[in-house]
């Protein structure tokens, strides 16, 4: 072999070795465009330092679109994603279907037993954990203390809907674009229907009776929707039928909402650096009507691994990192304890530093107040607080949500929206075989 050929072969071998050394497994993570997930994307240097052989590509989507895309992908075994951001509704259903890999091989250092029982239980099927919670939440009242004081009112720690109505009226000043209350109006089973289903529980309403008969033609649902529309039409912002979590968050941060009843996870954002009213925010439990149920939900945005992934080991390392105790410490070191993803670990709520966070106790109390196994005043054949844990619910509730959003927009009456909800729910539940 000539010196020139030897040199060329040697160079080729070195290039091949370098390529092997730099080879990375690329995983695709589908996630929702909420603040905690966006924050995680800015902290990836820590993950890459610990996992130099893995590269993460993000697909970040609005909530309704995320649900549609990941549901389609996993049901068709499309293989587009290696890690999915999914919720407490999907995990038990998909786990039973065999669509998710069980997370039984997490290392002892991960400390599965540290996960809050209410949150862990919602992600477990037949003793197998099928997703790891990134953050857990209930819902609560976030309100402006300065506006309450100006109105001569005091917010109780456990308000009633009557007290919420009175406060909304007193704080509304439409001339200055200050609205007494901001609530979800955007159609979607996880948008307006998450709020309205939780609200309806406190009014004594149910999606279905014990024989799976839909209940939208009953007095309790009429009272729920009537009061919701009255609150929003009289004291809410214009265009509310387009507002979901992120839109209302922006309104509250900009000082346009006297109250906002929504996810406890929003607390760090309404009291954070982007909020113009950060120093004036107070917290209370979601309202009730004296019937023994509050209008709060229970949810966890969690990370699951689809059974069809070809990159399960790399996906598992990412899930472990993103939902670990160490990740909470990382966020605290960079952003402060108030910005740590909440609602997942017992140890977080026992941490003296986190106990100083003004909304920590109210968040935990709200999570503990939700009972997905007994969500309603009267008995029901389903579990789930702001959802019904059956596969058909996603499609039915989105269609019902469109009716209720149309009523908020003024396109149809409350009575017509309820009648349409009853008709379409009866039709779909009959088609699915729940009722004859």
N, C-alpha and C positions, 0 to 999 in steps of 0.2 A: 504494500500500500504506500502510495506517495505521501510525502509530508502534507501536501495540500489536502488530499482525501482524508488523511488522518485528522487533520484540523477540522475539516467539515463535519466528519462523523462525531468528533468530540463536541463540537458546538451544538450539533443536533441533540446529542444525549443530554447536555446541560440544559437546553431549552425544555426538553421533555421532563427532566427532573423538576425544573422550576415550575412547569405547568402543573405537575402532580402536587407540588407543595402548596400551590395557590388554589387548588380545586376547592370549590365551595358547594355545599348543598343549598340550593335556593328554595325557600319555602314562601308560599303566598298566604298572607293573613288577611281575612276579610273582617272589617270592623266598622263600627258606627261612628259618626262624626261628632261624638260627644267630647267634652273638654278633657276628661280623664284619659281617653284613648289618644287624643291629639298630643297630650302631654307625654304619654309613653313613647311616642314616636321621636320625641326630642331627647329621650334618655337612652337611646339604643347603643351609644358608645359603651355603656356598661355591659350590655348583653354581648356585643362583639368582642370585648376584651376577654370575656369568659368563654366565648364560643367562636373563635376566629374562623372555624370551618363552615359556619352557617351564615347565609345572607337572607335577609327578610325583605320581601316585597309587599307593600301595603296596598290594599284596595279599601278605600275609606268612603263610606256611602251614607246618605241620609237614611234614617231609621226604617221607613216603609220600604225603600228600595233595597236596603240590605236584607231585610227579611225575605223579600220576594226572590232575590238572587240566590241566597244561600239555601232556601227551601227548594228551589228548582234544581240547583246543582246537586244537592245531596239526594233528592228523590230520584233524579235521573242518572245518578252516579257519574256526573260530569267530570269530576276530578279537577275542577278549576282552583279549589282552595285546599290548603293543608291544615289551616287552623281557622275555625269559625267563631265569630262573636255571636253567641246565641243566648237566649233567655230561659227563665224558669219554666216558661210554657213549652218550649221545644224539647228541652233536654229529656224529660221522662218519656215523651212520645217517641222521639228518635232513638233513645237508648233501647226501648222495648223492640223497636223495629230492627235493631242491629246496625243502625246507620252511623253510630259513633263508637269509637274505641274506648273501652273502659280505662280509667286512669289508675289502675291498681298497682302500677310499678313506680309510682312516685317514691323518691327516697325517704328514709325515716326523718331526715333533716327537714323535709317539707312540712311535717307535722300536720297531717290531715285532721287529727283530732282537735286541732286549734280552730278549725273552721266553725263559725257560729252554727249551732244545731239547726235553727230554722232555715238557714241558707243551704247548708250541706244536705239537709233532708230533701229539699226541692230538686237537688241535682243527682239524687241517688235512686237507682232502680235495682231491686232485688239484691241489695247490699253492695252494688257496684257504683262508684262515683264516675259519672259520664262527662262531667265538665268541671273545671275549676273556676271558682268565682273571682272575677277581677274586681268588681265592686258589688256590694249588696245595698238594697235600698227599700225603704217604705216611702210613704208620702206624708207631708206635714204642711202646716201653714207657715209661710214666710211672710213677714209683715214689716211695715215701716213704723217704728216706734215714734218717730217725730210726728207723723201724720195722725197716729192714734192719740197722742198727747194733745195735739192741736184741736182734735175733735172732742176732747174731753172724755175719752174712752180708755179703758185698760183691757188688753187682750188676756183672757184666762189661759192657763196652760192647757186646758181641755175644753175648747169652746163648743157651742152648739151651732147648728146651721142658722138659727134665729140670730145669734150674736154675730155671726159672719155677715149676714144680710145687713144688720144695723151698722156694722163697721164699714162695709162697702159703701153704703149710702153716705155715711158721714165723711168719708175720705175722698169721695169723687168730686173733682173740680175740672170739668171738661174744658173750660176756657184755658186752663194752664196745661192741658193734656195729661192730667193726673187722673187715673182711673182706679176706682176703689178695689177692683179685683181683676186678675188675669187668670184665665183658665184655658185648658186645651180645647181647641175647636176644630183642628185639622182632622179630617176623616182618617180612620185607621184603627185596627183592633188594638194596637199598642199605643195609639195617640188619644183621640177623644174618648174612645170606648174604655181605655184603661181608667181614665178619670171617672167617667160616668158609671161604669160598673161598680167601682169602689164606692162612689157616692150613693148609688142605688142600694147597696148593702145596708147603709145606715138608715135608709128610708123604709126598710123592710121588704125591698124588692128582691126578685130572683130572676135569673135567666130562664130557668126551667123548674117546674115542680117535681115531685118525686117520681112521676111517670114520664118525665122528659117533655111535658107539654110546655111550650113557650108561654111567657107571662107578660108580654108587652101590652096586653089588653087589660091589665089590672090597674087598680088605683095607685099602687105604690110606684110603678114606673111612670105613671102620669104625673104624680107629685114630684118625682125626681126631675123629669125633663122640664116641667113647668117652672120649677124653682131655678134650675140651671139657666134656662133661657131668660128668665126675669133678671137674674144676677148679671148676665152678660149683656143683655140689651140695655139695661138701665145704668150699669156701673162698669162695664167692660170697655176695652179699646175697640175702635172701628176695625173692620176686617178680621174679626176674631176667628171666623171660620177657616182662615188660612194659618192659624197659629198653632204650632206644636211646642214641644219642650224648648227647642233652641230659640224660637221666635219670642216666646214669653220670657226666657232668660234675658235676652237682649233688652226687652222692654223694662224688666225689673231693674237691671243694671243701670239703665239710663234714667231711672227715676220716674217712670210712667205708671207704676203699679203700687197701689197701697197694700195689696195682699196678692200672694200667689200661692195656690195650693198645688203642690207638685212634688217631684221626687226629692227625697232627703239629700241625694247626692248633689243637688244644686246649691246646697248651703255654702260650700267652699267658694263657689263662683259669685254668689250674691254678696259675699263678705270679702272678696278678693280684690286684687289691684285694678281689675277692669270695671269694678262697680263704683258708680258715683255716689251710691248710698250705703257703702259698706259699713260705716259706723252706726247706722240707724236701724239695722236689721234685727228683728226678734223672731222667735220660733215658738210654735205651739203644735199640739197634736192635731191631726185632721179632725174635722167636726163630726158630731153625732146628733141624733135626734132623740136621745133618751131611750133607745130601743136595745141597747147593749152592744151595738156594733158601730165602730168608727168608719169614716169614709177613707181609710188608708189601704194601700196595697202592699204587696210583698213581691220583690223582684230581685234578680241578680243578673247582671250582664256577665257572662261567663265565657271561657275559652274551651272549645271542644275540638276534637280531632276526628274528621270524617273517616269512616272505616275504609274508604277507597284510596286513601293517600298512599303514595309510594315512599313517603319520607317521614314515617311515623317517629323515628328516633329523634330527628331534628325538631319535628313539631313538638314532641314531648319536652324537649329541653327548653323551647321557647315558652310553652305553657307553664312549666315549672318556674322559670325566671319571672315571668310577668305577674304571677299570683303568689309569690313567695313573701315571707316576712322580710327578707332582705330587700325586695323591691319597695316595700313600704318605708323602710329605713332610707333607701336611696331617694325617694321623693321627698321625705322629710328633710334630708340633708340639703337638697337643692331648692325646695319650694316652701319648706316649713310644714309643721304637722297638720295644719288646717287643710292642706291640699293633698293629703294622703288619700288614696282610694278607700272609701269607708265601707263598713257593713259586712266584712268578711271574716274577721278573726277576733276571737275572744281576747287574745293577748293585746291587741290594739286598744281595746276599751279598758284594759287593766293598766295600761301604760300611763304613768302620772303626767307625762308631757302631753299626751293626747287628751287626757281628762280636762286639761285647761282650755281646750278648743270649745268655744261657746255653744256649738250645736251638737257636740258628741253625745251627750246624754239623751237629748231629744231624739236623735237619730236611732239610738239603740232602743229607747222606749217605744218608738214608732214601729220598728221592726218586730219587737216582742209583742206588740198589740195586735198584729195581724195573725190570723189563724186560717191557713189555707184549707184545713180539713173541716172546719166549721165556719165558712165565710159569711153566712147569711143568718138572718133572724129565724126564719123557718127552715126546716130540713130540705136538703137538696141531694141529688144523686151524684154530684160532681165535687171535685176539689179545685182549688184555685180562687184567689181573692178577686183580682181584676180580670180574670179570664176563666174559661171553663176548659179543663184539661182533656179535651177530646180533639182529634185531628180536624174535625169539621169546623171548629170554632173560628179559626183564622179567616176563612172565607166568609162565614156568616157574619161575624162581628165587623169585618171591614165593610160589608154591604149595609149593615145596620148603622155603622158610623157615618156612612155617606148620607143616609136619611137624616140623622140627627144634625150633621153639619149643614145640610140644606135648610133645616128648620132654623138654625142659628143665623144663616145668611138671609133668612126671610123668604126663601123660595117656596117653602111649603109650611103648613101649620104644624104645631106640635101633635095634634090629633092625627093628622095625615101621616106624619113621620112614624108615630107609634103603630098605626094600622099597617103601614107598609112593612115595618120591622116584624110585626106579628106574622103577616102573610108569608114573607120570604123565609122566616125562620121555621115556620110550620112546614113549608114546602121542602126545605133542605133537610130537616130532621126526619121527615117522612121518607124522602128519597134515600137517606142514609140508613133507614131501618130502625131508628130509635122509637118512632111512634107509628101506629098502624092507621 
